[in-house]
């Protein structure tokens, strides 16, 4: 987002979801995401899903220093 000079609020507006939900997606505090939402995010950011998603094994703990590295 920083590369595109777009705020989290701008992205949420363009995708059509609330700022709170976009923030949860960004911080990884969600368990699932609709394909339509993922599609909209990728369309706005002009990227592929693999550019913004990271696989974490359920047994792995999220390192707090890595929070927010997604979208």
DATA-V289546 format. One record per helix or strand. SS is the DSSP state (A for helix, B for strand). FROM is the first residue (numbers start at 1). TO is the last residue. If there is no record, write none. Layout:
ss=(SS & SS)
from=(FROM & FROM)
to=(TO & TO)
//
This chain:
ss=(A & A & A & A & A & A)
from=(2 & 8 & 19 & 35 & 49 & 64)
to=(4 & 15 & 27 & 45 & 52 & 66)
//
